[in-house]
Amino acid sequence: MDKSELIKHLRGKITSIFPAATTSCVPAFLTGTSAQEHGMTGWYVFLKEIGIISTPLPFVTRFEDIPLKNKVKFGKLFKIAPFSNKINAKSYILNPKEFYNSAFNKEAAGKSKLIGYNKISSLFSKIDRIIKKKSNKKKYIYAYSSYPDALIHDYGNEHKKVLREFKKIDREFKKFLKKIKESNSIIIITADHGLITTPKNKWIDTHKFKELNDFLRMPLCGEGRSAYAYIKLGKKKEFEYFINKKLNFCCEIMKSEESVKKGLFGRGKMHPELKNRIGDYIILMKENYGIKDFMIDSDFNKQHLGRHGGVSKEEMFVPLIVVKTNNKN
């Protein structure tokens, strides 16, 4: 991609937040707050208030994917203060059609208009139309594409399908810039996180380590690259010894309480349930290892090849691309 339009406008790199994962980072974009503040601490989150482990973005239970939207309001569990409500601009949020109207997106939209799209060309066309709509107010447009992430989850970072998708995005972006070249716009492109390839032989299944599984009083939460461990009463010292002696080749641990004091999850006002959502320890995976405890009847072979949530440079660093168009006036 030597002639890439995206690379042409690359300004450098910035860091993601912790955990470097969609469930924590997308709310950060839409609220301007950290995981410590909004309380969405990973793909799997233990919600003490309702006594279940949830998957917040689709807003379902971890086991069986039972919908929660008719049981409890999203805003009662997470602190989502829409960024768009704080600015003097006409706001729009564009997401793939399959989830643009989700409980999370409705909560995060605030005064923004929610718009769904089907493919990347459609996304750029809709942004183009919004930009060219006559308005006395400035416009703020947030657009999210999930497809590069989904492909990398399935195939890893360097697969030809992934490279093909980025080339397609690049072509559509170049056409889009030509259409809006006199619109007096600022376009900022980045990512919520990076990904790292985690092959099957680098996955740690807790059920294959009887001692480890016996220490846990509930399933691991968080991410496969940064998992929250809830330890049985009186077993913390044994858990620490086991990790440091038997699993030190693939991970290290940090006391969750210590991580909060160090600001790992951010520096803002703490969500009242944060400490309940990050367990007793954070298991941070080394190199390209991952960890998971599998539910009954789940298939180990269906694990994602590309993963995120950890603290490696591949996961934490994301590009910063900025384009300023001319004012036609």
Contacts in CASP RR format, 6 or more apart in sequence:
PFRMAT RR
TARGET T0000
AUTHOR 0000-0000-0000
METHOD contacts of the structure
MODEL  1
MDKSELIKHLRGKITSIFPAATTSCVPAFLTGTSAQEHGMTGWYVFLKEI
GIISTPLPFVTRFEDIPLKNKVKFGKLFKIAPFSNKINAKSYILNPKEFY
NSAFNKEAAGKSKLIGYNKISSLFSKIDRIIKKKSNKKKYIYAYSSYPDA
LIHDYGNEHKKVLREFKKIDREFKKFLKKIKESNSIIIITADHGLITTPK
NKWIDTHKFKELNDFLRMPLCGEGRSAYAYIKLGKKKEFEYFINKKLNFC
CEIMKSEESVKKGLFGRGKMHPELKNRIGDYIILMKENYGIKDFMIDSDF
NKQHLGRHGGVSKEEMFVPLIVVKTNNKN
1 7 0 8 1.000
1 166 0 8 1.000
1 167 0 8 1.000
1 170 0 8 1.000
4 170 0 8 1.000
5 170 0 8 1.000
5 173 0 8 1.000
5 174 0 8 1.000
5 177 0 8 1.000
6 169 0 8 1.000
6 170 0 8 1.000
6 173 0 8 1.000
6 189 0 8 1.000
6 319 0 8 1.000
6 321 0 8 1.000
9 189 0 8 1.000
9 321 0 8 1.000
9 322 0 8 1.000
9 323 0 8 1.000
10 319 0 8 1.000
10 320 0 8 1.000
10 321 0 8 1.000
11 320 0 8 1.000
11 321 0 8 1.000
11 322 0 8 1.000
12 319 0 8 1.000
12 320 0 8 1.000
13 317 0 8 1.000
13 318 0 8 1.000
13 319 0 8 1.000
13 320 0 8 1.000
14 190 0 8 1.000
14 317 0 8 1.000
14 318 0 8 1.000
14 319 0 8 1.000
14 320 0 8 1.000
15 316 0 8 1.000
15 317 0 8 1.000
15 318 0 8 1.000
16 25 0 8 1.000
16 191 0 8 1.000
16 192 0 8 1.000
16 193 0 8 1.000
16 194 0 8 1.000
16 315 0 8 1.000
16 316 0 8 1.000
16 317 0 8 1.000
16 318 0 8 1.000
17 24 0 8 1.000
17 25 0 8 1.000
17 28 0 8 1.000
17 34 0 8 1.000
17 35 0 8 1.000
17 266 0 8 1.000
18 24 0 8 1.000
18 35 0 8 1.000
18 226 0 8 1.000
18 264 0 8 1.000
18 265 0 8 1.000
18 266 0 8 1.000
18 309 0 8 1.000
18 310 0 8 1.000
18 311 0 8 1.000
19 35 0 8 1.000
19 41 0 8 1.000
19 42 0 8 1.000
19 222 0 8 1.000
19 223 0 8 1.000
19 225 0 8 1.000
19 226 0 8 1.000
19 309 0 8 1.000
19 310 0 8 1.000
20 192 0 8 1.000
20 193 0 8 1.000
20 194 0 8 1.000
20 308 0 8 1.000
20 309 0 8 1.000
20 310 0 8 1.000
20 311 0 8 1.000
20 315 0 8 1.000
20 316 0 8 1.000
21 42 0 8 1.000
21 43 0 8 1.000
21 192 0 8 1.000
21 193 0 8 1.000
21 222 0 8 1.000
21 223 0 8 1.000
21 226 0 8 1.000
21 308 0 8 1.000
21 309 0 8 1.000
21 310 0 8 1.000
22 43 0 8 1.000
22 57 0 8 1.000
22 149 0 8 1.000
22 192 0 8 1.000
22 193 0 8 1.000
22 308 0 8 1.000
23 40 0 8 1.000
23 41 0 8 1.000
23 42 0 8 1.000
23 43 0 8 1.000
23 45 0 8 1.000
23 56 0 8 1.000
23 57 0 8 1.000
24 35 0 8 1.000
24 38 0 8 1.000
24 40 0 8 1.000
24 41 0 8 1.000
24 42 0 8 1.000
25 192 0 8 1.000
25 193 0 8 1.000
26 57 0 8 1.000
26 144 0 8 1.000
26 192 0 8 1.000
27 33 0 8 1.000
27 35 0 8 1.000
27 38 0 8 1.000
27 40 0 8 1.000
27 78 0 8 1.000
27 80 0 8 1.000
27 104 0 8 1.000
27 108 0 8 1.000
28 34 0 8 1.000
28 35 0 8 1.000
28 38 0 8 1.000
28 192 0 8 1.000
29 83 0 8 1.000
29 142 0 8 1.000
29 192 0 8 1.000
30 80 0 8 1.000
30 82 0 8 1.000
30 83 0 8 1.000
30 84 0 8 1.000
30 93 0 8 1.000
30 108 0 8 1.000
30 142 0 8 1.000
31 37 0 8 1.000
31 38 0 8 1.000
31 80 0 8 1.000
31 81 0 8 1.000
31 82 0 8 1.000
31 83 0 8 1.000
31 108 0 8 1.000
32 83 0 8 1.000
33 79 0 8 1.000
33 81 0 8 1.000
33 268 0 8 1.000
34 265 0 8 1.000
34 266 0 8 1.000
34 267 0 8 1.000
34 268 0 8 1.000
35 41 0 8 1.000
35 42 0 8 1.000
35 265 0 8 1.000
35 266 0 8 1.000
36 260 0 8 1.000
36 263 0 8 1.000
36 265 0 8 1.000
36 266 0 8 1.000
36 267 0 8 1.000
36 268 0 8 1.000
36 270 0 8 1.000
36 271 0 8 1.000
36 274 0 8 1.000
37 79 0 8 1.000
37 266 0 8 1.000
37 268 0 8 1.000
37 269 0 8 1.000
37 270 0 8 1.000
37 271 0 8 1.000
38 78 0 8 1.000
38 79 0 8 1.000
38 80 0 8 1.000
38 271 0 8 1.000
39 45 0 8 1.000
39 78 0 8 1.000
39 79 0 8 1.000
39 271 0 8 1.000
39 273 0 8 1.000
39 274 0 8 1.000
39 277 0 8 1.000
40 56 0 8 1.000
40 57 0 8 1.000
40 78 0 8 1.000
41 221 0 8 1.000
41 222 0 8 1.000
41 228 0 8 1.000
41 265 0 8 1.000
41 274 0 8 1.000
41 277 0 8 1.000
41 278 0 8 1.000
42 56 0 8 1.000
42 221 0 8 1.000
42 222 0 8 1.000
42 223 0 8 1.000
42 309 0 8 1.000
43 55 0 8 1.000
43 56 0 8 1.000
43 57 0 8 1.000
43 222 0 8 1.000
43 223 0 8 1.000
43 224 0 8 1.000
44 53 0 8 1.000
44 54 0 8 1.000
44 55 0 8 1.000
44 62 0 8 1.000
44 219 0 8 1.000
44 220 0 8 1.000
44 221 0 8 1.000
44 222 0 8 1.000
44 223 0 8 1.000
45 53 0 8 1.000
45 54 0 8 1.000
45 55 0 8 1.000
45 56 0 8 1.000
45 221 0 8 1.000
45 222 0 8 1.000
45 277 0 8 1.000
46 52 0 8 1.000
46 53 0 8 1.000
46 54 0 8 1.000
46 218 0 8 1.000
46 221 0 8 1.000
46 228 0 8 1.000
46 230 0 8 1.000
46 276 0 8 1.000
46 277 0 8 1.000
46 279 0 8 1.000
47 53 0 8 1.000
47 54 0 8 1.000
47 77 0 8 1.000
47 273 0 8 1.000
47 277 0 8 1.000
48 273 0 8 1.000
48 276 0 8 1.000
48 277 0 8 1.000
49 76 0 8 1.000
49 77 0 8 1.000
49 273 0 8 1.000
50 68 0 8 1.000
50 71 0 8 1.000
50 72 0 8 1.000
50 77 0 8 1.000
52 61 0 8 1.000
52 62 0 8 1.000
53 61 0 8 1.000
53 62 0 8 1.000
53 63 0 8 1.000
53 218 0 8 1.000
53 219 0 8 1.000
53 221 0 8 1.000
54 60 0 8 1.000
54 61 0 8 1.000
54 62 0 8 1.000
54 68 0 8 1.000
54 77 0 8 1.000
55 61 0 8 1.000
55 62 0 8 1.000
55 65 0 8 1.000
56 77 0 8 1.000
56 78 0 8 1.000
56 104 0 8 1.000
57 99 0 8 1.000
57 102 0 8 1.000
57 104 0 8 1.000
58 65 0 8 1.000
58 99 0 8 1.000
58 102 0 8 1.000
59 67 0 8 1.000
59 68 0 8 1.000
59 69 0 8 1.000
59 74 0 8 1.000
59 102 0 8 1.000
59 103 0 8 1.000
59 104 0 8 1.000
60 66 0 8 1.000
60 67 0 8 1.000
60 68 0 8 1.000
61 68 0 8 1.000
62 219 0 8 1.000
62 295 0 8 1.000
63 295 0 8 1.000
68 103 0 8 1.000
69 103 0 8 1.000
74 80 0 8 1.000
74 103 0 8 1.000
74 104 0 8 1.000
74 106 0 8 1.000
74 107 0 8 1.000
75 107 0 8 1.000
77 273 0 8 1.000
78 107 0 8 1.000
78 271 0 8 1.000
79 271 0 8 1.000
80 104 0 8 1.000
80 107 0 8 1.000
80 108 0 8 1.000
82 107 0 8 1.000
82 108 0 8 1.000
82 109 0 8 1.000
82 110 0 8 1.000
82 111 0 8 1.000
82 112 0 8 1.000
84 91 0 8 1.000
84 93 0 8 1.000
84 109 0 8 1.000
84 110 0 8 1.000
84 111 0 8 1.000
84 112 0 8 1.000
84 140 0 8 1.000
84 142 0 8 1.000
85 110 0 8 1.000
85 111 0 8 1.000
87 140 0 8 1.000
88 137 0 8 1.000
88 138 0 8 1.000
89 137 0 8 1.000
89 138 0 8 1.000
89 139 0 8 1.000
89 140 0 8 1.000
90 135 0 8 1.000
90 137 0 8 1.000
90 138 0 8 1.000
90 139 0 8 1.000
90 140 0 8 1.000
91 110 0 8 1.000
91 111 0 8 1.000
91 112 0 8 1.000
91 113 0 8 1.000
91 139 0 8 1.000
91 140 0 8 1.000
91 141 0 8 1.000
91 142 0 8 1.000
92 112 0 8 1.000
92 113 0 8 1.000
92 115 0 8 1.000
92 130 0 8 1.000
92 139 0 8 1.000
92 140 0 8 1.000
92 141 0 8 1.000
92 142 0 8 1.000
93 100 0 8 1.000
93 105 0 8 1.000
93 108 0 8 1.000
93 109 0 8 1.000
93 112 0 8 1.000
93 113 0 8 1.000
93 114 0 8 1.000
93 115 0 8 1.000
93 142 0 8 1.000
93 143 0 8 1.000
93 144 0 8 1.000
94 100 0 8 1.000
94 115 0 8 1.000
94 116 0 8 1.000
94 117 0 8 1.000
94 123 0 8 1.000
94 126 0 8 1.000
94 127 0 8 1.000
94 141 0 8 1.000
94 142 0 8 1.000
94 143 0 8 1.000
94 144 0 8 1.000
95 105 0 8 1.000
95 114 0 8 1.000
95 115 0 8 1.000
95 116 0 8 1.000
95 117 0 8 1.000
95 143 0 8 1.000
95 144 0 8 1.000
95 146 0 8 1.000
96 116 0 8 1.000
96 117 0 8 1.000
96 118 0 8 1.000
96 144 0 8 1.000
96 145 0 8 1.000
96 146 0 8 1.000
96 147 0 8 1.000
97 116 0 8 1.000
97 117 0 8 1.000
97 118 0 8 1.000
99 105 0 8 1.000
100 114 0 8 1.000
100 115 0 8 1.000
100 116 0 8 1.000
100 117 0 8 1.000
101 114 0 8 1.000
101 116 0 8 1.000
105 114 0 8 1.000
106 114 0 8 1.000
112 140 0 8 1.000
112 142 0 8 1.000
115 126 0 8 1.000
116 126 0 8 1.000
117 123 0 8 1.000
117 126 0 8 1.000
120 145 0 8 1.000
120 147 0 8 1.000
120 168 0 8 1.000
120 169 0 8 1.000
120 172 0 8 1.000
121 172 0 8 1.000
123 143 0 8 1.000
123 145 0 8 1.000
123 172 0 8 1.000
124 172 0 8 1.000
124 173 0 8 1.000
124 175 0 8 1.000
124 176 0 8 1.000
127 141 0 8 1.000
127 143 0 8 1.000
127 176 0 8 1.000
128 176 0 8 1.000
128 179 0 8 1.000
128 180 0 8 1.000
130 139 0 8 1.000
130 141 0 8 1.000
131 139 0 8 1.000
131 141 0 8 1.000
131 180 0 8 1.000
131 183 0 8 1.000
131 185 0 8 1.000
132 180 0 8 1.000
132 183 0 8 1.000
133 139 0 8 1.000
145 169 0 8 1.000
147 165 0 8 1.000
148 162 0 8 1.000
148 165 0 8 1.000
148 166 0 8 1.000
148 169 0 8 1.000
149 195 0 8 1.000
151 159 0 8 1.000
151 161 0 8 1.000
151 162 0 8 1.000
151 165 0 8 1.000
152 159 0 8 1.000
152 162 0 8 1.000
152 195 0 8 1.000
152 305 0 8 1.000
152 306 0 8 1.000
153 195 0 8 1.000
153 304 0 8 1.000
153 305 0 8 1.000
153 306 0 8 1.000
153 307 0 8 1.000
154 304 0 8 1.000
154 305 0 8 1.000
154 306 0 8 1.000
155 161 0 8 1.000
155 162 0 8 1.000
155 305 0 8 1.000
155 306 0 8 1.000
156 162 0 8 1.000
156 195 0 8 1.000
156 197 0 8 1.000
156 305 0 8 1.000
156 306 0 8 1.000
157 195 0 8 1.000
157 196 0 8 1.000
157 197 0 8 1.000
157 306 0 8 1.000
157 314 0 8 1.000
158 197 0 8 1.000
173 189 0 8 1.000
177 187 0 8 1.000
177 323 0 8 1.000
177 325 0 8 1.000
180 325 0 8 1.000
181 325 0 8 1.000
181 326 0 8 1.000
182 325 0 8 1.000
182 326 0 8 1.000
182 327 0 8 1.000
182 328 0 8 1.000
183 325 0 8 1.000
183 328 0 8 1.000
184 325 0 8 1.000
184 326 0 8 1.000
184 327 0 8 1.000
184 328 0 8 1.000
184 329 0 8 1.000
185 324 0 8 1.000
185 325 0 8 1.000
186 322 0 8 1.000
186 323 0 8 1.000
186 324 0 8 1.000
186 325 0 8 1.000
187 321 0 8 1.000
187 322 0 8 1.000
187 323 0 8 1.000
187 324 0 8 1.000
187 325 0 8 1.000
188 320 0 8 1.000
188 321 0 8 1.000
188 322 0 8 1.000
189 319 0 8 1.000
189 321 0 8 1.000
189 322 0 8 1.000
189 323 0 8 1.000
190 318 0 8 1.000
190 319 0 8 1.000
190 320 0 8 1.000
190 321 0 8 1.000
191 318 0 8 1.000
191 319 0 8 1.000
192 318 0 8 1.000
193 308 0 8 1.000
193 309 0 8 1.000
193 315 0 8 1.000
193 316 0 8 1.000
193 318 0 8 1.000
194 308 0 8 1.000
194 314 0 8 1.000
194 315 0 8 1.000
194 316 0 8 1.000
194 317 0 8 1.000
194 318 0 8 1.000
195 306 0 8 1.000
195 307 0 8 1.000
195 308 0 8 1.000
195 314 0 8 1.000
195 315 0 8 1.000
196 225 0 8 1.000
196 288 0 8 1.000
196 306 0 8 1.000
196 307 0 8 1.000
196 308 0 8 1.000
196 310 0 8 1.000
196 312 0 8 1.000
196 314 0 8 1.000
196 315 0 8 1.000
197 288 0 8 1.000
197 305 0 8 1.000
197 306 0 8 1.000
197 307 0 8 1.000
198 225 0 8 1.000
198 288 0 8 1.000
198 289 0 8 1.000
198 290 0 8 1.000
198 303 0 8 1.000
198 304 0 8 1.000
198 305 0 8 1.000
198 306 0 8 1.000
198 307 0 8 1.000
199 288 0 8 1.000
199 305 0 8 1.000
200 300 0 8 1.000
200 301 0 8 1.000
200 303 0 8 1.000
200 305 0 8 1.000
202 250 0 8 1.000
202 287 0 8 1.000
202 288 0 8 1.000
202 289 0 8 1.000
202 290 0 8 1.000
203 289 0 8 1.000
203 290 0 8 1.000
203 291 0 8 1.000
203 292 0 8 1.000
203 300 0 8 1.000
203 303 0 8 1.000
204 247 0 8 1.000
204 250 0 8 1.000
204 251 0 8 1.000
204 285 0 8 1.000
204 289 0 8 1.000
204 290 0 8 1.000
204 291 0 8 1.000
204 292 0 8 1.000
205 292 0 8 1.000
205 293 0 8 1.000
205 294 0 8 1.000
205 300 0 8 1.000
206 212 0 8 1.000
206 213 0 8 1.000
206 216 0 8 1.000
206 220 0 8 1.000
206 291 0 8 1.000
206 292 0 8 1.000
206 293 0 8 1.000
207 213 0 8 1.000
207 293 0 8 1.000
207 294 0 8 1.000
209 246 0 8 1.000
209 247 0 8 1.000
211 238 0 8 1.000
211 242 0 8 1.000
211 246 0 8 1.000
212 239 0 8 1.000
212 242 0 8 1.000
212 243 0 8 1.000
212 246 0 8 1.000
212 247 0 8 1.000
213 293 0 8 1.000
214 232 0 8 1.000
215 229 0 8 1.000
215 231 0 8 1.000
215 232 0 8 1.000
215 235 0 8 1.000
215 238 0 8 1.000
215 239 0 8 1.000
215 242 0 8 1.000
216 229 0 8 1.000
216 230 0 8 1.000
216 231 0 8 1.000
216 232 0 8 1.000
216 293 0 8 1.000
217 230 0 8 1.000
217 231 0 8 1.000
217 232 0 8 1.000
217 233 0 8 1.000
218 230 0 8 1.000
219 293 0 8 1.000
219 295 0 8 1.000
220 227 0 8 1.000
220 228 0 8 1.000
220 229 0 8 1.000
220 283 0 8 1.000
220 291 0 8 1.000
220 292 0 8 1.000
220 293 0 8 1.000
221 227 0 8 1.000
221 228 0 8 1.000
221 230 0 8 1.000
221 277 0 8 1.000
221 279 0 8 1.000
222 228 0 8 1.000
223 307 0 8 1.000
223 308 0 8 1.000
223 309 0 8 1.000
223 310 0 8 1.000
224 285 0 8 1.000
224 290 0 8 1.000
224 291 0 8 1.000
224 292 0 8 1.000
224 307 0 8 1.000
224 309 0 8 1.000
225 284 0 8 1.000
225 285 0 8 1.000
225 290 0 8 1.000
225 291 0 8 1.000
225 307 0 8 1.000
225 308 0 8 1.000
225 309 0 8 1.000
225 310 0 8 1.000
225 312 0 8 1.000
225 315 0 8 1.000
226 282 0 8 1.000
226 283 0 8 1.000
226 284 0 8 1.000
226 285 0 8 1.000
226 309 0 8 1.000
226 310 0 8 1.000
226 311 0 8 1.000
227 282 0 8 1.000
227 283 0 8 1.000
227 285 0 8 1.000
227 291 0 8 1.000
227 292 0 8 1.000
228 256 0 8 1.000
228 277 0 8 1.000
228 278 0 8 1.000
228 279 0 8 1.000
228 281 0 8 1.000
228 282 0 8 1.000
228 283 0 8 1.000
229 239 0 8 1.000
229 253 0 8 1.000
229 279 0 8 1.000
229 280 0 8 1.000
229 281 0 8 1.000
229 282 0 8 1.000
229 283 0 8 1.000
230 279 0 8 1.000
230 280 0 8 1.000
231 239 0 8 1.000
231 280 0 8 1.000
231 281 0 8 1.000
236 280 0 8 1.000
236 281 0 8 1.000
239 281 0 8 1.000
240 253 0 8 1.000
240 281 0 8 1.000
243 251 0 8 1.000
243 252 0 8 1.000
243 253 0 8 1.000
243 283 0 8 1.000
244 253 0 8 1.000
249 286 0 8 1.000
250 285 0 8 1.000
250 286 0 8 1.000
250 287 0 8 1.000
250 289 0 8 1.000
250 290 0 8 1.000
250 291 0 8 1.000
251 283 0 8 1.000
251 284 0 8 1.000
251 285 0 8 1.000
251 286 0 8 1.000
251 289 0 8 1.000
251 291 0 8 1.000
252 283 0 8 1.000
252 284 0 8 1.000
252 286 0 8 1.000
253 281 0 8 1.000
253 282 0 8 1.000
253 283 0 8 1.000
253 284 0 8 1.000
254 264 0 8 1.000
254 281 0 8 1.000
254 282 0 8 1.000
254 284 0 8 1.000
255 280 0 8 1.000
255 281 0 8 1.000
255 282 0 8 1.000
256 275 0 8 1.000
256 278 0 8 1.000
256 279 0 8 1.000
256 280 0 8 1.000
256 281 0 8 1.000
256 282 0 8 1.000
257 275 0 8 1.000
259 265 0 8 1.000
259 278 0 8 1.000
259 282 0 8 1.000
260 270 0 8 1.000
260 274 0 8 1.000
260 275 0 8 1.000
260 278 0 8 1.000
264 282 0 8 1.000
265 274 0 8 1.000
265 278 0 8 1.000
271 277 0 8 1.000
283 291 0 8 1.000
284 310 0 8 1.000
284 311 0 8 1.000
285 291 0 8 1.000
285 310 0 8 1.000
288 312 0 8 1.000
290 307 0 8 1.000
292 303 0 8 1.000
294 300 0 8 1.000
308 315 0 8 1.000
309 315 0 8 1.000
310 316 0 8 1.000
END
